[in-house]
Amino acid sequence: MMRTILALAALAATLATLSGCVQEAAAETIVGTWTLDPAAMKSTPEYQNATPDEKKMAEMMFSAMKLEITFTKTDVRMDVEMMGNKQSESKPYTVKSEKGSTLVLSTKDDQGMDEDVTVTVGADTLMFKAENESFTMKRKK
């Protein structure tokens, strides 16, 4: 009986350690600063399905907006500048799950409610999907 308990405890400790390693590795893939990629935005379904006027407006907005998202292992900061207005927001996040290059990140919204966002990490690209929107960032060099 004691051996069984010790074996289960050892197994639980091993699984907890491996789980921590997976989240650590996932977090490391997104660590860095990412900027808006207007060229990649044109390949999104939202852009492809837009009317010509909507595409023109989106292109004007992309060119007038500066967006940078910086991930550390535990926090995310978003810096936005649009039409002379600058905003910055920083908050902690956790990696809720990982499947290949797709991560589900969990954070809190302004009201303290859980908020999940799905990101797909490429070599130098990061695609965000939340609700009915998606946008692509590129790694800042």
Order of alpha helices (4+ residues) and beta strands (2+ residues): alpha-beta-alpha-alpha-alpha-beta-beta-beta-beta-beta-beta-beta-beta
